[in-house]
């Protein structure tokens, strides 16, 4: 949230932050941060390096990520 003080008027602006995920490939150990669109592509087509099919379990939130 950004607050701008314009004299006597305060304006609050909400910033949209794209959702981020940590992708941790269970096969080749690739670990990379991706956005929602790339997450969808990996779920549909597999790991970009080894092409292993993956499930949603291969993704975690950055603040909750623990290396396997």
FIZADREN-526565 format. One line per 10 residues: number of its first residue (from 0); their letters; for each residue x, y, z of N, C-alpha, C. Coordinates in nm, 3 decimals. Each point is the difference from the previous one (the first is absolute). Example, Ala and Ser with C-alpha at 12.3 -4.5 7.8 and 13.67 -1.06 7.14 Angstrom:
! residues 2
0) as) 1.319,-0.569,0.780,-0.089,0.119,0.000,0.090,0.120,0.000 | -0.035,0.105,-0.072,0.082,0.119,0.006,-0.077,0.109,0.073
END
This chain:
! residues 68
0) xxxxxxxxxx) 0.085,-0.116,0.000,-0.085,0.116,0.000,0.090,0.123,0.000 | -0.034,0.097,-0.083,0.074,0.125,-0.008,-0.094,0.112,0.041 | 0.044,0.086,0.090,-0.081,0.114,0.045,0.068,0.127,-0.049 | -0.073,0.081,-0.073,0.051,0.127,-0.048,-0.068,0.113,0.076 | 0.078,0.094,0.052,-0.054,0.115,0.071,0.001,0.118,-0.095 | -0.118,0.039,-0.048,-0.012,0.112,-0.094,-0.063,0.118,0.072 | 0.077,0.064,0.086,-0.054,0.110,0.078,-0.091,-0.054,0.108 | -0.129,0.032,-0.009,-0.095,-0.045,0.101,-0.070,-0.130,-0.041 | 0.026,-0.048,-0.121,-0.068,-0.120,-0.048,0.099,-0.117,-0.003 | -0.039,-0.111,0.062,0.081,-0.121,-0.005,-0.057,-0.095,-0.103
10) xxxxxxxxxx) 0.086,-0.055,-0.082,-0.042,-0.095,-0.101,0.070,-0.132,0.027 | -0.075,-0.108,0.004,0.055,-0.133,0.023,-0.008,-0.076,-0.131 | 0.115,-0.048,-0.045,0.007,-0.076,-0.124,0.036,-0.144,0.033 | -0.074,-0.094,-0.052,0.031,-0.142,0.019,0.084,-0.046,-0.118 | 0.110,-0.067,0.028,0.083,-0.057,-0.106,-0.028,-0.148,-0.010 | -0.017,-0.047,-0.120,-0.020,-0.142,-0.022,0.136,-0.065,-0.021 | 0.033,-0.096,0.083,0.126,-0.072,-0.012,-0.031,-0.136,-0.058 | 0.065,-0.036,-0.112,-0.027,-0.130,-0.058,0.035,-0.113,0.097 | -0.082,-0.103,0.000,0.025,-0.113,0.089,0.123,-0.076,-0.048 | 0.084,-0.038,0.091,0.123,-0.072,-0.031,-0.005,-0.139,0.064
20) xxxxxxxxxx) 0.065,-0.095,-0.067,0.010,-0.137,0.049,0.144,-0.046,-0.016 | 0.044,-0.088,0.088,0.129,-0.066,-0.015,-0.028,-0.136,-0.063 | 0.059,-0.023,-0.118,-0.012,-0.130,-0.066,0.125,-0.080,0.037 | -0.020,-0.120,0.055,0.109,-0.088,0.040,-0.025,-0.135,-0.068 | 0.068,-0.023,-0.113,-0.023,-0.122,-0.078,0.045,-0.123,0.080 | -0.090,-0.097,0.016,0.033,-0.119,0.077,0.098,-0.093,-0.073 | 0.018,0.021,-0.130,0.087,-0.088,-0.078,0.141,0.055,-0.017 | 0.013,0.125,-0.046,0.133,0.054,-0.033,0.050,0.104,0.100 | -0.077,0.027,0.105,0.038,0.095,0.106,0.011,0.145,-0.045 | -0.061,0.035,-0.112,-0.007,0.140,-0.041,-0.086,0.075,0.100
30) xxxxxxxxxx) 0.047,0.115,0.045,-0.078,0.084,0.091,-0.001,0.140,-0.059 | -0.122,0.053,-0.023,-0.013,0.131,-0.062,-0.129,0.066,0.048 | 0.002,0.132,0.009,-0.120,0.076,0.034,-0.074,0.031,-0.128 | -0.131,-0.028,-0.002,-0.081,0.024,-0.119,-0.130,0.071,0.039 | -0.061,0.063,-0.098,-0.130,0.063,0.018,-0.111,-0.098,-0.034 | -0.122,0.047,0.009,-0.117,-0.084,-0.022,-0.004,-0.060,-0.141 | 0.031,0.080,-0.102,-0.007,-0.049,-0.138,0.101,-0.111,-0.026 | 0.123,0.018,0.047,0.102,-0.102,-0.020,-0.033,-0.125,0.081 | -0.055,0.017,0.120,-0.043,-0.115,0.081,-0.100,-0.083,-0.078 | -0.096,0.065,-0.062,-0.101,-0.070,-0.080,0.065,-0.076,-0.116
40) xxxxxxxxxx) 0.097,0.063,-0.066,0.070,-0.066,-0.112,0.076,-0.124,0.048 | 0.068,0.012,0.114,0.075,-0.114,0.053,-0.095,-0.112,0.039 | -0.114,0.033,0.058,-0.098,-0.103,0.036,-0.054,-0.071,-0.125 | -0.015,0.074,-0.108,-0.054,-0.059,-0.124,0.104,-0.077,-0.079 | 0.126,0.049,-0.001,0.101,-0.056,-0.090,0.119,-0.065,0.069 | 0.011,0.012,0.131,0.111,-0.060,0.074,0.116,0.097,0.020 | 0.101,-0.048,0.069,0.120,0.081,0.029,0.065,0.046,-0.130 | 0.042,0.125,-0.002,0.060,0.055,-0.122,0.137,-0.058,-0.030 | 0.066,-0.058,0.098,0.131,-0.059,-0.024,-0.005,-0.150,-0.028 | -0.073,-0.075,0.082,0.001,-0.146,-0.017,-0.131,-0.055,-0.056
50) xxxxxxxxxx) -0.100,0.086,-0.013,-0.132,-0.035,-0.056,-0.080,-0.099,0.084 | 0.040,-0.023,0.124,-0.075,-0.088,0.090,-0.134,0.064,0.033 | -0.106,-0.079,-0.007,-0.132,0.048,0.040,0.002,0.028,0.150 | -0.060,0.112,0.040,-0.002,0.037,0.141,-0.142,0.033,0.043 | -0.021,-0.004,0.131,-0.130,0.037,0.056,0.016,0.130,0.077 | -0.109,0.047,0.054,0.000,0.124,0.079,0.090,-0.012,0.123 | 0.031,-0.123,0.042,0.088,-0.021,0.116,0.142,0.049,-0.026 | 0.039,0.019,-0.126,0.134,0.047,-0.034,0.014,0.151,0.020 | -0.109,0.067,0.037,0.001,0.145,0.018,-0.030,0.035,0.145 | 0.064,0.106,0.048,-0.027,0.049,0.135,0.005,0.152,-0.003
60) xxxxxxxx) -0.052,0.060,0.104,0.008,0.145,0.016,0.142,0.033,0.045 | 0.057,0.111,-0.047,0.139,0.033,0.037,0.027,0.001,0.150 | -0.094,0.050,0.080,0.023,0.007,0.144,-0.010,-0.136,0.068 | -0.057,-0.100,-0.071,-0.018,-0.133,0.059,0.092,-0.105,-0.064 | 0.087,0.042,-0.091,0.083,-0.096,-0.074,0.106,-0.065,0.088 | 0.008,-0.132,-0.010,0.106,-0.075,0.064,0.061,-0.091,-0.105 | 0.129,0.011,-0.020,0.071,-0.081,-0.100,-0.014,-0.148,0.032 | -0.029,-0.079,-0.101,-0.013,-0.146,0.020,0.137,-0.065,0.014
END
